[in-house]
Amino acid sequence: MKKKSKLKAIVAVVAVVVAVIVAVLAFKVTSDLKKEKELNNEIESLYSLLNTYPLDYEALDKKLSAVVTTDDYAKVEKAIKEYSADFVDNMKQFDELINDETLTNAVSVENIKKDGPDFAETKKNLSQSKASLEKVLTNISDYLTEETAMSYIKDIELDDYYKDLYKQYALGDNLSEMQSARDEIMKSLNDVKALIENEEETINFLVKNKGKWEVEDNQLVFYSEALTKQYNDIISKIKVSE
């Protein structure tokens, strides 16, 4: 099984979608005002980091914690960085999840020998992974909306000019493109959720049929052709072609 390859493929899609989101948000300020140019340069620098996947969390933490502008521009900068920080936090949770051995090794022969036939630890870990992913799914779904983006300046006193400037940075010019990017990243996250559920189905099948299989020469062997076929049908959902 090449679950890691499948996860890498999903991550690759996420990387492309993150790049699309950043491209949608990219905005050039044409004003010659020094403060506005400073703000624009800082946001472009931030989006450049967000456009490089896997994300460099150390560099992002440093960028997101700094404020380089002043006055109302600083209010816009802080709001954009707070908005971006929440996205980064969710991506960090997602990265930790897909790199967790719980997910990549759940139905490996090694784990079957170690935790079978009851798989108490594996079932607990997969359940926790799915709960964490569902939280990320909800957060990302809520995050990539105009309502959420604008909530970051809801309680900040700003003239309409600065509110529009923030909106331009946070949402870009084309909300339909943002919606499309949101749909793509949600699909990728749901693919990971489906992978977890398929692993849960596999483990539950082994638990239900314990005593009817064994690991022999590092291979899972069932005592009947019918069970072998059922297992292969289930496991095929999480196999990736060579």
C-alpha positions in Angstrom: 0.0 0.0 0.0 1.2 3.5 -0.8 -0.8 5.5 1.6 2.0 8.0 1.9 1.9 8.5 -1.8 -1.8 9.2 -1.6 -1.2 11.7 1.2 1.5 13.3 -0.8 -0.9 13.7 -3.7 -3.5 15.3 -1.5 -0.8 17.6 0.0 0.2 18.6 -3.5 -3.3 19.6 -4.3 -3.5 21.6 -1.1 -0.2 23.3 -2.0 -1.7 24.4 -5.4 -4.9 25.6 -3.7 -3.0 27.6 -1.1 -1.1 29.2 -4.0 -4.4 30.0 -5.7 -5.7 31.7 -2.5 -2.6 33.8 -2.2 -2.8 34.7 -5.9 -6.4 35.8 -5.4 -5.4 37.9 -2.4 -2.4 39.5 -4.1 -3.0 43.3 -4.4 -0.7 46.0 -5.7 -1.1 49.4 -4.1 -0.4 52.1 -6.6 -0.3 55.0 -4.2 3.1 56.7 -3.6 2.4 57.2 0.0 5.3 55.9 2.0 3.3 54.2 4.7 1.0 52.6 2.2 3.9 51.3 0.2 5.4 49.9 3.4 2.2 48.1 4.2 2.0 46.7 0.7 5.6 45.5 0.8 5.0 43.8 4.1 1.8 42.1 3.0 3.4 41.0 -0.3 6.3 39.5 1.8 3.8 37.7 4.0 1.9 36.3 1.0 5.2 35.1 -0.5 5.8 33.0 2.5 2.2 31.7 2.3 2.8 30.8 -1.3 5.6 28.4 -0.5 4.4 25.0 0.5 5.3 23.3 2.8 4.9 26.3 4.9 7.9 27.6 6.8 6.2 28.0 10.2 9.2 29.5 11.9 9.5 32.3 9.3 5.8 32.8 9.3 5.6 33.1 13.1 8.3 35.8 13.0 6.6 37.6 10.2 3.2 37.5 11.8 4.4 38.7 15.2 6.1 41.8 13.7 4.4 45.2 12.9 6.3 47.4 10.6 3.8 50.2 9.9 2.2 52.9 12.1 -1.1 54.6 12.7 -4.2 53.2 10.8 -1.9 51.3 8.4 -0.7 49.4 11.5 -4.3 48.5 12.4 -4.8 47.1 8.9 -1.5 45.2 9.1 -2.3 43.7 12.4 -5.8 42.6 11.3 -4.4 41.0 8.1 -1.8 39.2 10.1 -4.3 38.0 12.7 -6.5 36.7 9.9 -3.5 35.0 8.2 -2.3 33.6 11.5 -5.5 31.7 12.0 -5.2 30.2 8.5 -1.6 29.2 9.3 -2.6 27.6 12.6 -5.1 25.4 10.8 -2.6 24.4 8.1 -0.1 23.5 10.8 -2.7 21.2 12.4 -3.4 19.7 9.0 0.3 19.1 8.4 0.8 17.5 11.8 -2.1 15.2 11.1 -1.0 13.9 7.7 2.5 13.4 9.0 1.4 11.4 12.0 2.3 7.8 11.9 -1.1 7.0 13.3 -2.5 7.9 9.9 0.2 6.5 7.7 0.7 3.2 9.4 -2.7 2.3 10.7 -3.3 -0.8 8.5 0.4 -1.7 7.9 1.4 -5.3 8.7 3.7 -3.9 11.5 0.8 -2.2 13.2 -1.5 -5.2 12.7 1.0 -7.4 14.5 1.6 -4.9 17.2 -2.0 -3.8 18.0 -4.2 -6.6 16.7 -6.5 -8.4 17.0 -8.5 -5.8 19.0 -6.7 -2.7 17.8 -7.7 -0.6 20.8 -4.9 1.9 20.4 -5.3 2.2 16.7 -9.1 2.8 16.9 -8.5 5.4 19.6 -5.9 7.2 17.5 -7.9 7.1 14.3 -10.9 8.5 16.1 -8.8 11.4 17.5 -7.3 12.0 14.1 -10.7 12.3 12.5 -12.0 14.6 15.2 -8.9 16.8 14.7 -9.5 16.9 11.0 -13.2 17.7 11.3 -12.2 20.7 13.5 -9.8 21.8 10.8 -12.5 21.3 8.1 -14.9 23.5 10.0 -12.3 26.2 10.7 -11.1 26.3 7.1 -14.7 26.3 5.8 -15.6 29.2 8.1 -12.3 31.0 7.5 -12.5 31.4 3.7 -15.6 33.6 3.7 -16.1 37.3 3.4 -18.0 37.4 6.7 -15.1 35.9 8.6 -12.5 38.0 6.9 -14.3 41.2 7.7 -14.9 40.2 11.3 -11.2 40.9 12.1 -11.8 44.6 11.7 -15.3 44.6 13.1 -14.3 46.3 16.4 -11.5 48.4 15.0 -12.0 52.1 14.5 -11.1 52.8 10.9 -12.2 55.2 8.1 -13.9 53.6 5.1 -10.7 54.0 3.1 -8.7 51.7 5.5 -11.6 49.3 5.7 -11.6 49.0 1.9 -7.9 48.6 1.9 -8.1 45.8 4.4 -10.9 44.1 2.4 -8.7 44.3 -0.7 -5.9 42.5 1.0 -8.1 40.0 2.8 -10.4 39.1 -0.1 -8.9 40.3 -3.3 -10.9 41.4 -6.3 -12.7 38.2 -7.2 -14.8 36.5 -4.5 -15.8 33.8 -7.0 -12.2 32.7 -7.3 -11.9 32.7 -3.5 -15.0 30.5 -3.3 -13.5 28.2 -5.9 -10.2 27.9 -4.0 -12.2 27.2 -0.8 -14.1 24.4 -2.5 -10.8 22.9 -3.7 -9.1 22.9 -0.4 -12.2 21.5 1.3 -12.2 18.7 -1.2 -8.6 17.9 -0.4 -9.3 17.9 3.3 -12.4 15.6 2.8 -10.1 13.2 0.8 -8.0 12.8 4.0 -11.1 12.3 6.0 -12.2 9.6 3.6 -8.8 7.9 4.0 -9.2 7.8 7.8 -12.7 6.4 7.5 -11.5 3.7 5.1 -8.8 2.8 7.6 -11.4 2.6 10.3 -13.5 0.3 8.1 -10.4 -1.9 7.6 -9.6 -2.1 11.3 -13.3 -2.8 12.2 -13.3 -5.7 9.7 -10.2 -7.2 11.2 -11.7 -6.9 14.7 -15.0 -8.4 13.6 -13.2 -11.3 12.1 -10.5 -11.9 14.7 -9.5 -15.5 14.9 -10.1 -15.9 11.2 -6.8 -14.4 10.1 -3.1 -14.3 11.1 0.1 -12.6 10.0 2.4 -15.2 8.3 5.8 -14.3 6.8 4.9 -10.6 7.1 1.7 -11.1 5.2 -1.9 -10.9 6.4 -3.6 -14.3 5.6 -7.3 -15.1 6.0 -8.6 -18.6 6.5 -11.2 -18.3 3.8 -11.3 -17.0 0.2 -14.5 -15.1 1.0 -12.9 -13.1 3.8 -9.8 -12.5 1.6 -12.0 -11.0 -1.1 -14.0 -8.8 1.4 -10.7 -7.5 2.9 -9.2 -6.8 -0.5 -12.4 -4.9 -1.5 -12.1 -2.7 1.6 -8.3 -2.2 1.4 -8.5 -1.3 -2.3 -10.1 2.0 -1.3 -6.8 3.1 0.4 -4.4 1.6 -2.1 -2.7 3.7 -4.7 -1.7 2.3 -8.0 2.0 1.8 -8.6 
